[in-house]
Amino acid sequence: MTGKLLPENGKVGENVKFDRIRRITGYLVGTTDRFNDAKRAEEKDRVKHTLS
């Protein structure tokens, strides 16, 4: 791959910020700060999956 260099530490994506986007009740949202209590409760009760 010519023209593409790795950072000095060799880690791609190091110190790259990103926003988490989720689909809740049919809407793409970044934060739940505008949700009512019912939608916040639904999000809280969901099963959280992790990478292991």
Backbone torsions as a table, in degrees:
resi	resn	phi	psi	omega
1	MET	NA	96.9	-179.0
2	THR	-80.1	144.8	177.1
3	GLY	87.5	-6.9	179.7
4	LYS	-112.6	123.3	-178.8
5	LEU	-114.1	143.5	173.8
6	LEU	-80.9	153.9	173.3
7	PRO	-61.1	165.4	-177.8
8	GLU	-57.0	-36.4	-179.2
9	ASN	-82.2	-5.8	176.8
10	GLY	79.0	5.6	-178.5
11	LYS	-102.9	116.6	178.6
12	VAL	-79.3	134.4	178.1
13	GLY	87.4	2.3	178.6
14	GLU	-64.7	133.7	178.1
15	ASN	62.2	28.5	175.7
16	VAL	-99.7	123.1	179.9
17	LYS	-86.4	146.0	175.8
18	PHE	-149.0	156.4	177.1
19	ASP	-101.8	138.7	176.9
20	ARG	-84.3	126.6	177.7
21	ILE	-112.2	129.8	179.0
22	ARG	-124.7	153.8	174.8
23	ARG	-104.1	110.3	179.7
24	ILE	-122.5	127.3	-178.6
25	THR	48.0	39.8	174.4
26	GLY	87.7	-2.3	-178.8
27	TYR	-114.1	142.7	173.9
28	LEU	-86.2	121.9	-176.8
29	VAL	-133.1	150.2	174.8
30	GLY	-99.1	-37.3	178.5
31	THR	-132.4	160.8	180.0
32	THR	-107.2	18.1	-175.3
33	ASP	-67.1	-19.1	179.1
34	ARG	-100.4	5.2	-180.0
35	PHE	-76.8	149.8	172.6
36	ASN	-80.9	175.6	-175.3
37	ASP	-60.0	-36.6	-177.7
38	ALA	-66.9	-43.9	179.3
39	LYS	-68.5	-36.6	177.0
40	ARG	-65.0	-38.8	178.5
41	ALA	-66.2	-39.4	178.2
42	GLU	-61.5	-45.8	-179.5
43	GLU	-64.2	-39.0	-180.0
44	LYS	-66.0	-35.6	-176.3
45	ASP	-81.0	-8.6	-178.6
46	ARG	-69.8	152.9	176.7
47	VAL	-75.5	128.6	178.7
48	LYS	-94.0	127.1	178.0
49	HIS	-101.5	141.3	178.6
50	THR	-125.2	160.2	174.3
51	LEU	-90.6	126.7	179.7
52	SER	-135.1	NA	NA
